[in-house]
Amino acid sequence: MNDIIYGKNSVLEALIAGKREFNKILISKNIHSDAKLNKIKELAEQKGIIYQFVAKEKFAAYTEFNHQGIIAQISPIKYMDLDTFLELQHTNASIIILDGIEDSHNLGAIIRTAVCAGVSGIIIPSRRNVQVNSIVEKTSAGAINHIPIIKVNSLTNAVEKLKKSNWWIIATDASAKDNYYDINYCDMNSAIIMGAEHAGVSKSLLKASDYIVKIPMLKDFNSLNVSNALAIIIFESVRQKLTKKY
């Protein structure tokens, strides 16, 4: 079954990355030509990908998307196997584990943040978690094409496998004693577990973690959006690594 990506930026990034299998690109006849559109057509021609200019009525089924007059029909994303990921050379790297994230926009934002922070990969469970779809693709602004997404049947088993491969597991929990900045993220491979906003990280994963941390709050208010919380934590690790480097 075909999936879609939409919008000039997302389609262009997917073409540049070359990791997605394109079936066809639909371009509205009403769209104005610009540098991005010209680049899309150029890359499509180079890669032998069909693109067609079609009437705007062809986009009637996609009115819920901000497609900007361009939609690419693609095959589903190819997830990376965890064993394959672990065979790669990782030094002072980070990976994100998502436990029960249900909103596509949150997943897209997390992926975008992860790529900007140089994260090595993202692990998601095959059940009870949103999978990569066109909304995730769009929200990530094409970042989905620049990071391995690893789908596993059991997060608990994945965590145990990471620990045996010398990865340190850091879970987030609002009731934790340690703050996220109390951890020394340098000189270790770290896996950061983020849970769903309403449920948090599951008890089994908390039990399996080496560290449990929180983001301190000055107001007694609802917790941060999960993508915002992840950005705060992951860029603390970036800050520490850059500070040590220079």
Phi and psi in degrees as a GROMACS rama.xvg file:
@    title "Ramachandran Plot"
@    xaxis  label "Phi"
@    yaxis  label "Psi"
@TYPE xy
-77.1928  144.998  ASN-2
-108.439  176.77  ASP-3
-131.938  153.69  ILE-4
-123.87  151.725  ILE-5
-143.924  156.51  TYR-6
92.5729  145.367  GLY-7
-60.4054  -45.7791  LYS-8
-62.4103  -47.0835  ASN-9
-64.632  -43.3514  SER-10
-65.1522  -43.2492  VAL-11
-64.1791  -44.0917  LEU-12
-63.1852  -39.2552  GLU-13
-65.7816  -37.435  ALA-14
-66.3877  -42.9026  LEU-15
-65.1479  -43.6467  ILE-16
-66.9326  -34.0846  ALA-17
69.5635  23.107  GLY-18
-105.809  -0.0939304  LYS-19
-114.449  146.309  ARG-20
-93.0014  108.38  GLU-21
-84.7193  136.267  PHE-22
-98.2972  -40.7561  ASN-23
-168.13  149.391  LYS-24
-116.364  125.568  ILE-25
-103.146  128.745  LEU-26
-124.756  128.382  ILE-27
-66.8281  139.757  SER-28
-65.8255  -19.2624  LYS-29
-88.3569  -5.96211  ASN-30
-73.7993  140.974  ILE-31
-84.7386  136.222  HIS-32
-71.2349  137.037  SER-33
-148.516  -176.02  ASP-34
-61.1246  -40.473  ALA-35
-67.0006  -43.6272  LYS-36
-64.5902  -41.2721  LEU-37
-62.0342  -38.287  ASN-38
-68.1316  -38.3085  LYS-39
-60.6315  -46.1966  ILE-40
-64.7213  -40.3905  LYS-41
-61.9392  -47.1578  GLU-42
-67.5385  -38.5992  LEU-43
-60.9321  -42.4828  ALA-44
-65.257  -40.2048  GLU-45
-63.8413  -35.4929  GLN-46
-94.1824  0.989471  LYS-47
71.1072  29.8958  GLY-48
-95.954  130.599  ILE-49
-72.3846  132.532  ILE-50
-129.567  143.776  TYR-51
-131.517  140.647  GLN-52
-91.3832  122.745  PHE-53
-127.154  161.417  VAL-54
-66.1405  152.688  ALA-55
-61.4254  -22.1386  LYS-56
-61.9256  -25.1193  GLU-57
-64.1314  -18.8363  LYS-58
-97.1669  7.35344  PHE-59
-59.9788  -32.8964  ALA-60
-76.2154  -7.23026  ALA-61
-117.742  25.6236  TYR-62
-64.3722  -21.8224  THR-63
-73.888  -13.8028  GLU-64
-103.261  145.607  PHE-65
-85.0035  74.4997  ASN-66
-82.2503  -12.6558  HIS-67
58.0271  22.3959  GLN-68
80.9951  18.3654  GLY-69
-146.928  129.006  ILE-70
-136.757  134.193  ILE-71
-112.304  129.723  ALA-72
-89.4871  122.919  GLN-73
-131.795  161.59  ILE-74
-76.8369  157.131  SER-75
-55.8332  154.027  PRO-76
-61.1778  146.447  ILE-77
-94.4123  111.254  LYS-78
-78.7825  147.808  TYR-79
-88.2679  144.089  MET-80
-76.9162  140.956  ASP-81
-61.5989  -40.6287  LEU-82
-61.9054  -39.9118  ASP-83
-62.7199  -42.0868  THR-84
-61.4541  -42.9782  PHE-85
-71.1386  -19.9968  LEU-86
-73.1006  -18.3923  GLU-87
-72.6616  157.154  LEU-88
-80.7168  119.009  GLN-89
-123.052  124.951  HIS-90
-132.653  122.351  THR-91
51.9439  43.9079  ASN-92
-101.449  171.235  ALA-93
-135.872  148.301  SER-94
-137.116  149.835  ILE-95
-111.016  133.678  ILE-96
-113.231  125.143  ILE-97
-107.936  123.615  LEU-98
-114.306  92.0632  ASP-99
85.7327  27.4881  GLY-100
-74.0141  124.41  ILE-101
-107.399  -17.4314  GLU-102
-98.2909  126.558  ASP-103
-62.4331  -36.5574  SER-104
-65.7017  -38.7762  HIS-105
-63.777  -43.9761  ASN-106
-62.7456  -42.9956  LEU-107
-60.9976  -42.6236  GLY-108
-66.1738  -38.6931  ALA-109
-63.041  -44.2142  ILE-110
-61.793  -43.371  ILE-111
-61.7615  -45.8977  ARG-112
-61.7266  -43.07  THR-113
-61.0712  -43.3623  ALA-114
-64.1135  -44.1162  VAL-115
-61.6083  -31.5755  CYS-116
-91.0814  2.28587  ALA-117
74.3737  26.5937  GLY-118
-67.2908  144.109  VAL-119
-81.263  -24.6921  SER-120
-177.005  167.985  GLY-121
-131.298  130.002  ILE-122
-105.435  130.035  ILE-123
-128.221  149.476  ILE-124
-80.4086  154.783  PRO-125
-74.8779  -16.1225  SER-126
-128.857  157.621  ARG-127
54.3439  38.6987  ARG-128
-158.239  140.836  ASN-129
-62.4179  140.849  VAL-130
-98.1516  170.4  GLN-131
-70.1081  125.417  VAL-132
-138.508  -174.27  ASN-133
-65.1574  -31.1882  SER-134
-69.2723  -41.1059  ILE-135
-60.7994  -44.6909  VAL-136
-56.9247  -47.7558  GLU-137
-67.2319  -46.5392  LYS-138
-63.6475  -32.3302  THR-139
-75.9106  -6.51548  SER-140
56.4515  35.515  ALA-141
88.6094  -4.05122  GLY-142
-64.5407  -22.9822  ALA-143
-55.5509  -25.6361  ILE-144
-83.5838  0.472642  ASN-145
-121.237  16.649  HIS-146
-152.715  139.33  ILE-147
-68.8405  132.562  PRO-148
-107.825  121.283  ILE-149
-109.763  119.751  ILE-150
-104.531  130.129  LYS-151
-128.14  155.522  VAL-152
-78.68  -29.5333  ASN-153
-137.115  118.238  SER-154
-68  -35.1962  LEU-155
-61.1496  -46.1567  THR-156
-64.8559  -37.3384  ASN-157
-64.2433  -41.3389  ALA-158
-63.2148  -43.5211  VAL-159
-62.7798  -38.5194  GLU-160
-66.9775  -39.8207  LYS-161
-62.9405  -43.4778  LEU-162
-62.1356  -38.7364  LYS-163
-68.4602  -21.4306  LYS-164
-96.6623  16.8943  SER-165
72.2648  34.0969  ASN-166
-99.6109  140.683  TRP-167
-97.3404  135.279  TRP-168
-102.642  125.12  ILE-169
-121.466  111.469  ILE-170
-99.8141  154.094  ALA-171
-109.042  137.196  THR-172
-156.092  133.96  ASP-173
-62.4936  -24.0208  ALA-174
-97.7976  9.53762  SER-175
-64.0264  153.756  ALA-176
-81.9013  -37.3144  LYS-177
-88.1956  144.824  ASP-178
-87.4625  157.237  ASN-179
-60.5181  -28.8322  TYR-180
-86.0629  -1.07448  TYR-181
-79.2279  -13.5413  ASP-182
-86.7164  138.264  ILE-183
-91.3063  104.394  ASN-184
-83.6832  -5.44689  TYR-185
-80.1144  153.379  CYS-186
61.157  29.2476  ASP-187
-154.692  154.289  MET-188
-85.7133  121.408  ASN-189
-118.108  138.878  SER-190
-114.528  119.825  ALA-191
-104.596  121.394  ILE-192
-96.7688  124.042  ILE-193
-114.058  131.637  MET-194
-103.763  172.955  GLY-195
-65.3488  150.796  ALA-196
-62.7157  -36.4105  GLU-197
-86.5411  -23.5722  HIS-198
-117.309  -25.496  ALA-199
74.501  -169.837  GLY-200
-74.3403  137.668  VAL-201
-64.0097  154.332  SER-202
-60.8751  -37.7365  LYS-203
-64.4335  -36.5819  SER-204
-75.9631  -35.5479  LEU-205
-61.0051  -42.1798  LEU-206
-65.0295  -33.037  LYS-207
-84.1437  -6.89418  ALA-208
-81.4502  151.142  SER-209
-82.4658  -33.3037  ASP-210
-135.248  148.973  TYR-211
-129.003  125.729  ILE-212
-130.941  162.454  VAL-213
-132.978  164.348  LYS-214
-100.343  115.614  ILE-215
-65.6578  141.831  PRO-216
-116.286  139.725  MET-217
-91.0266  -14.3528  LEU-218
-123.445  143.022  LYS-219
-81.563  84.362  ASP-220
-136.73  172.899  PHE-221
-56.6485  151.95  ASN-222
-65.6665  162.859  SER-223
-66.3969  152.383  LEU-224
-54.6915  140.764  ASN-225
-61.7536  -34.7809  VAL-226
-70.184  -36.0794  SER-227
-68.5607  -41.4113  ASN-228
-62.1936  -42.426  ALA-229
-61.5349  -41.3708  LEU-230
-61.1264  -41.7476  ALA-231
-61.1956  -47.1908  ILE-232
-70.4417  -47.444  ILE-233
-68.0282  -32.3775  ILE-234
-81.0647  -14.3125  PHE-235
-67.8749  -39.765  GLU-236
-66.1016  -36.8733  SER-237
-63.7107  -44.2088  VAL-238
-58.5589  -46.3841  ARG-239
-62.0639  -43.1396  GLN-240
-67.8594  -39.3088  LYS-241
-70.8661  -38.2947  LEU-242
-61.2666  -42.7875  THR-243
-67.8446  -37.4743  LYS-244
-64.6361  -39.6267  LYS-245
